[in-house]
Amino acid sequence: MIIKKFVAKSMNEALAQVKEELGEDAVILQSRKVEKSGLLKIGGAGSIEVTAATPDRNPPPKRQPVELDDEKKQALKRAAETIASGEELQRSEAERTPGAEGSLHSVRDGLNELRSSVQEMAAHLKYQNAPSLPPRLAQCWRDLIDSGVGERNANDLTQELFVNLSGEELEDEELIESHLHDLIFDRFRTASLPLVGSRSQPLVVMLIGPTGVGKTTTLAKMATNRKILGGRHVVLISTDTYRVAAVEQLKTFASIAGLPMEVVYRPEELPKAIAAHQDADAILIDTAGRSQNDRDAMADLKAFADAGRPDEVMLALSAGTRIEDQREMVRHFGVIPATRVIVTKVDEVTSAGHMLDLSQLIPKEWVYITTGQNVPDDIVPADPILLSVMVSRREYFDQLRANAFALPSAEDSTA
């Protein structure tokens, strides 16, 4: 896609320029008046600036798609195997003939050149669909792709930046980054847990989600973390009687934390267990992790949700699950209407860009992200500022992970 700006004295003149340079298929993205003192300094007061786009009719050769047929795939595989075997040969030869290390320089140089070629080809494939953008925005697009943001979202974000910024603004890296964070911020829906303690009845929260996302650990963190429910009168209820150790695990935790706990085996028992603790501030219900492809399991889970009628149903999803699988999970777990989302195991991924794509799969508010196994500490609110920084660049995510996912304070920035 080619995106270009035109400035003329009138809208008719601007449209004529668009038609002449971009053709009949051009689409008008934005139009606005440009004052004489504006950055472009073209024309007098009342000039018109039009931003238009059209498919790239003559894309530069370096962006031509690379067809990976079977022969090229095998070539890449052989190259990787050659690098690995060559390095092993260097080590074994050096061990057998210590004095021959110097004679291996040519082999090492050849392997380094081959490695560079493979890396260059991989990078070319990664960026082959890059849109035509000014240099600063093109780098912004690459940073988003490196962070794991899907191409569609990366394109939407950078094109929106191109439309909203102009002239010298498109050369200001800090300004571009600030606007990018704002755009990502607006794409996340977040909320906090409803207040407890001021209600006449306890807040009933049910956690649901697929196997292995860490629901039981997350529930334990919520019950004891001082920033969430720690210090409140919290009751735990387990309906996870499918896993052998699940109930015992929660019983052990409840005993250590000094929290009441109930075990419910059938949906019809759940209302009675809830009614027995009407003096509590909050009741947290743990459920069995079940495959989203198991219809009977989904029906069983829905029966518990219908019987318990919780105030909040929180869907827990792992940050480490492929976005394609997340899409299926969200679809199948949709039989139990979730009110909010918790994203777990954020500490186990290498980048967070895909979380922007995940946020668009389910139009529900995020409440927490979990950042490790430590109870009660490794859980933080789903702060849109934190999320926007995590998503924008891989290096920012690395820095936040090293800082226990805490944003730098004002004191840190002035130190």
BADO-578508 format. One line per 4 residues: number of its first residue (from 1); for each residue x, y, z of C-alpha. Coordinates in Angstrom, 1 decimal, decimal comma. Layout:
NUM) X Y Z  ...
//
This chain:
1) 0,0 0,0 0,0  1,2 3,5 -0,8  0,1 6,3 1,5  0,7 9,9 0,4
5) -0,3 13,4 1,4  -1,3 16,2 -1,0  -1,7 19,9 -0,4  -3,7 22,2 -2,7
9) -5,7 25,4 -2,6  -9,0 23,6 -2,9  -10,4 20,1 -2,4  -11,0 19,7 -6,1
13) -7,3 20,5 -6,9  -6,2 18,0 -4,2  -8,5 15,3 -5,5  -7,2 15,9 -9,0
17) -3,6 15,4 -7,7  -4,7 12,2 -5,9  -6,3 10,8 -9,1  -3,3 11,7 -11,2
21) -0,7 10,2 -9,0  -2,5 7,3 -7,3  -5,2 6,5 -9,8  -8,9 5,9 -9,7
25) -8,7 3,3 -6,9  -7,2 5,7 -4,4  -9,0 6,0 -1,0  -9,2 9,2 1,0
29) -8,0 8,6 4,5  -8,2 12,1 5,9  -8,6 15,7 4,8  -8,0 18,9 6,8
33) -7,3 22,6 6,4  -3,7 23,7 6,7  -2,9 27,2 8,0  -0,2 29,3 6,4
37) 2,0 28,9 9,5  1,7 25,1 9,4  4,6 22,7 9,1  4,2 22,2 5,4
41) 4,1 26,0 4,6  2,5 25,5 1,2  -0,3 27,8 0,0  -2,1 30,4 2,0
45) -4,6 30,2 4,7  -7,4 27,7 4,0  -5,2 25,3 2,0  -6,4 21,7 2,0
49) -4,3 18,7 3,0  -5,5 15,3 1,8  -4,1 11,9 2,9  -4,8 9,1 0,4
53) -3,8 5,5 -0,1  -3,8 2,9 -2,9  -2,3 -0,6 -3,4  1,3 -0,4 -4,3
57) 1,6 -0,9 -8,0  5,4 -1,1 -8,1  6,6 -2,4 -4,8  10,4 -2,2 -4,3
61) 12,2 -5,5 -5,2  13,3 -6,0 -1,6  9,7 -6,5 -0,5  8,8 -9,1 -3,1
65) 7,3 -12,1 -1,3  9,7 -15,0 -1,1  8,2 -18,3 -2,2  9,3 -21,0 0,2
69) 8,8 -24,1 -1,9  10,0 -27,5 -0,7  13,5 -27,0 -2,2  14,1 -23,7 -0,3
73) 12,8 -25,2 2,9  15,2 -28,1 2,6  18,0 -25,6 1,8  17,3 -23,7 5,0
77) 17,2 -27,0 6,9  20,5 -28,1 5,4  22,1 -24,7 6,2  21,1 -24,9 9,8
81) 22,4 -28,5 10,0  25,7 -27,4 8,4  26,2 -24,7 10,9  25,5 -27,1 13,8
85) 27,8 -29,9 12,4  30,5 -27,4 11,5  30,6 -26,0 15,0  30,8 -29,5 16,4
89) 33,6 -30,3 13,9  35,6 -27,2 15,1  35,3 -28,3 18,7  36,3 -32,0 18,0
93) 39,2 -31,0 15,7  40,5 -28,5 18,2  40,4 -31,1 21,0  42,2 -33,7 18,9
97) 44,8 -31,3 17,4  45,4 -28,3 19,6  47,9 -26,8 17,2  45,5 -26,9 14,3
101) 43,1 -24,3 15,6  44,6 -21,6 13,4  43,9 -23,7 10,3  40,2 -23,8 11,2
105) 39,8 -20,0 10,7  38,7 -20,4 7,1  36,1 -22,9 8,1  34,8 -20,7 10,9
109) 34,6 -17,7 8,6  32,6 -19,7 6,1  30,2 -20,8 8,8  29,8 -17,3 10,0
113) 29,0 -16,1 6,5  26,5 -18,9 6,1  24,9 -18,0 9,4  24,6 -14,4 8,3
117) 22,9 -15,4 5,1  20,4 -17,6 6,9  19,7 -14,8 9,4  19,3 -12,3 6,5
121) 16,9 -14,6 4,7  14,8 -15,1 7,9  14,7 -11,3 8,5  13,6 -10,8 4,9
125) 10,8 -13,2 5,3  9,7 -11,6 8,6  9,4 -8,1 7,0  8,3 -9,0 3,5
129) 4,9 -7,5 4,0  6,1 -4,2 5,4  3,9 -1,3 4,2  5,4 1,8 2,5
133) 6,0 4,3 5,4  8,4 7,1 6,3  11,6 5,8 7,9  10,6 6,4 11,6
137) 7,2 4,8 11,1  8,8 1,9 9,2  11,1 1,3 12,2  8,0 1,5 14,5
141) 6,3 -1,1 12,4  9,3 -3,4 12,6  9,5 -3,0 16,4  5,8 -4,0 16,7
145) 6,3 -7,1 14,6  9,4 -8,0 16,6  7,3 -7,7 19,7  4,8 -10,2 18,4
149) 2,0 -7,8 17,3  0,1 -9,3 14,4  0,6 -7,7 11,0  -3,0 -6,4 10,8
153) -2,7 -4,5 14,1  0,9 -3,3 13,3  -0,4 -1,9 10,0  -3,5 -0,3 11,6
157) -1,3 1,4 14,3  1,4 2,8 12,0  -1,1 4,0 9,4  -3,1 5,8 12,1
161) 0,1 7,4 13,3  0,8 8,5 9,7  -2,6 10,1 9,4  -2,5 11,8 12,8
165) 1,1 13,2 12,5  2,6 15,4 9,8  5,8 17,1 8,7  8,5 17,3 11,3
169) 6,3 15,2 13,7  7,0 12,1 11,6  10,7 12,6 12,3  10,3 12,9 16,1
173) 10,9 9,4 17,5  9,8 10,3 21,0  6,6 11,9 19,8  5,8 8,9 17,6
177) 6,4 6,5 20,6  4,2 8,6 22,8  1,3 8,6 20,3  1,8 4,9 19,8
181) 1,5 4,2 23,5  -1,8 6,2 23,5  -3,2 4,2 20,6  -2,3 0,9 22,2
185) -3,7 2,2 25,6  -7,0 2,8 24,0  -7,2 -0,7 22,6  -7,1 -2,4 26,0
189) -10,2 -2,6 28,1  -9,3 -2,9 31,8  -11,1 -2,7 35,2  -10,6 -3,4 38,8
193) -12,4 -5,9 41,0  -15,6 -4,5 42,5  -15,3 -3,2 46,0  -16,0 -5,6 48,8
197) -16,9 -4,9 52,4  -19,7 -2,4 51,6  -22,1 -5,0 50,2  -24,9 -6,7 52,1
201) -23,8 -10,0 50,6  -20,4 -11,5 49,7  -18,9 -10,9 46,3  -19,0 -14,3 44,5
205) -16,2 -14,8 41,9  -15,8 -17,9 39,8  -12,6 -18,7 37,9  -12,9 -20,7 34,7
209) -10,4 -21,6 32,0  -8,6 -24,4 30,1  -6,3 -26,9 31,7  -2,9 -25,7 32,9
213) -3,4 -21,9 32,9  -2,9 -21,7 36,7  -6,4 -21,0 38,0  -5,8 -22,4 41,5
217) -2,6 -20,5 42,0  -4,3 -17,3 40,7  -7,2 -17,8 43,1  -4,7 -18,2 46,0
221) -3,0 -15,0 45,0  -6,3 -13,1 44,8  -7,3 -14,4 48,2  -4,1 -13,3 50,0
225) -2,6 -10,4 48,1  -3,2 -7,2 50,1  -3,9 -5,1 47,0  -6,8 -7,5 46,1
229) -8,6 -9,4 48,9  -5,8 -10,0 51,4  -6,9 -9,2 54,9  -10,6 -9,6 54,0
233) -12,9 -12,4 55,1  -12,5 -14,7 52,1  -14,0 -18,2 51,6  -12,7 -20,7 49,1
237) -14,9 -23,2 47,3  -13,4 -25,9 45,1  -15,4 -27,7 42,4  -12,2 -29,2 40,9
241) -12,8 -32,8 41,9  -11,4 -34,2 38,6  -7,7 -33,8 39,4  -6,4 -36,0 42,2
245) -4,3 -33,4 43,9  -6,4 -30,3 43,2  -8,6 -30,4 46,3  -5,6 -31,3 48,6
249) -3,6 -28,5 47,1  -6,2 -25,9 47,8  -6,9 -27,4 51,3  -3,2 -27,1 52,2
253) -3,1 -23,5 51,0  -6,4 -22,6 52,9  -5,0 -24,2 56,1  -1,7 -22,2 55,8
257) -3,6 -18,9 55,0  -6,3 -19,5 57,7  -9,1 -19,4 55,2  -12,4 -21,4 55,3
261) -12,8 -23,9 52,5  -15,6 -26,0 51,1  -15,5 -28,8 48,5  -18,5 -29,2 46,2
265) -19,0 -32,3 44,1  -22,2 -31,5 42,2  -23,7 -28,3 40,8  -26,8 -28,6 43,1
269) -24,6 -28,4 46,2  -23,0 -25,1 45,2  -25,9 -22,7 46,3  -25,9 -24,3 49,7
273) -22,2 -23,8 50,1  -22,4 -20,2 49,1  -25,4 -19,6 51,5  -23,4 -21,0 54,4
277) -20,9 -18,1 54,2  -23,1 -15,0 53,8  -21,0 -13,2 56,4  -17,9 -13,3 54,1
281) -16,6 -10,4 52,1  -15,8 -12,6 49,1  -16,3 -16,2 48,0  -13,8 -17,5 45,4
285) -14,8 -20,6 43,4  -12,1 -22,7 41,8  -13,2 -24,9 38,8  -11,7 -27,8 37,0
289) -9,5 -27,0 34,1  -11,1 -28,7 31,1  -10,3 -29,0 27,4  -12,4 -26,5 25,4
293) -13,0 -29,3 22,9  -14,7 -31,5 25,4  -18,4 -30,7 25,1  -19,4 -32,7 28,1
297) -16,8 -30,8 30,2  -18,2 -27,5 29,0  -21,7 -28,5 29,8  -20,6 -29,6 33,3
301) -18,8 -26,3 33,9  -21,9 -24,4 32,7  -24,0 -26,3 35,1  -21,8 -25,1 38,1
305) -21,9 -21,5 36,8  -25,7 -21,6 36,4  -26,2 -23,1 39,9  -23,8 -20,7 41,7
309) -24,9 -17,6 39,8  -21,6 -15,8 40,6  -21,3 -12,0 40,5  -18,2 -12,3 38,4
313) -17,0 -15,0 36,0  -13,3 -14,5 35,2  -11,8 -16,3 32,3  -8,2 -17,2 32,8
317) -6,0 -17,5 29,7  -2,3 -18,2 29,5  -0,1 -15,6 27,8  2,0 -18,5 26,4
321) -0,8 -20,1 24,3  -0,7 -19,5 20,5  -3,2 -16,9 19,4  -4,9 -19,5 17,1
325) -5,5 -21,7 20,1  -6,7 -18,8 22,2  -9,3 -18,0 19,5  -10,7 -21,5 19,9
329) -10,6 -21,3 23,7  -12,5 -18,0 23,7  -15,1 -19,4 21,3  -15,8 -22,6 23,3
333) -15,7 -21,1 26,7  -18,2 -18,6 25,5  -21,0 -20,9 26,6  -20,2 -19,6 30,1
337) -20,6 -15,8 29,8  -17,4 -14,4 31,3  -17,5 -10,9 32,8  -13,7 -10,3 32,9
341) -10,4 -11,7 31,9  -7,2 -12,7 33,7  -4,0 -13,3 31,7  -1,6 -15,7 33,4
345) 2,1 -16,7 33,0  3,2 -13,5 31,5  6,6 -14,1 32,9  7,0 -17,2 30,7
349) 6,8 -15,5 27,3  9,6 -13,7 25,5  7,5 -10,8 24,2  4,0 -9,4 24,8
353) 2,9 -8,0 21,4  0,5 -10,9 20,9  -1,4 -9,7 23,9  -2,8 -6,9 21,9
357) -4,2 -9,4 19,4  -5,6 -11,4 22,4  -7,4 -8,4 23,8  -9,4 -8,2 20,6
361) -10,5 -11,8 20,7  -12,8 -11,2 23,6  -14,5 -7,9 24,3  -14,2 -8,1 28,1
365) -12,3 -6,1 30,6  -8,9 -7,4 31,8  -8,5 -7,3 35,6  -5,1 -8,9 36,4
369) -2,0 -10,4 34,9  0,0 -13,0 36,8  3,8 -12,8 36,6  5,2 -15,8 38,4
373) 4,5 -18,7 40,8  5,1 -16,8 44,1  1,9 -16,5 46,2  0,7 -13,9 47,0
377) 3,0 -11,4 45,2  3,1 -12,4 41,5  -0,1 -10,8 40,4  -0,6 -7,2 39,3
381) -3,6 -5,1 38,0  -4,1 -5,0 34,3  -2,9 -1,4 34,0  -3,3 -0,1 30,4
385) -0,2 2,0 30,7  1,8 -1,1 31,7  0,2 -3,1 28,9  0,9 -0,5 26,2
389) 4,6 -0,3 27,2  4,9 -4,1 27,3  3,4 -4,4 23,8  5,2 -1,6 22,0
393) 8,8 -3,1 22,1  10,4 -6,3 23,0  13,2 -4,5 24,9  10,7 -2,7 27,0
397) 9,1 -6,0 27,9  12,5 -7,4 28,9  13,1 -4,4 31,2  9,7 -4,7 32,8
401) 10,2 -8,4 33,5  13,6 -7,7 35,1  11,7 -5,1 37,3  9,0 -7,6 38,4
405) 6,6 -5,9 35,9  6,5 -2,6 37,9  6,6 0,6 35,9  9,5 3,0 36,9
409) 8,3 5,6 39,4  8,9 9,3 39,1  11,7 9,0 41,6  13,4 6,3 39,5
413) 13,3 8,6 36,4  14,9 11,5 38,3  17,5 9,4 40,1
//
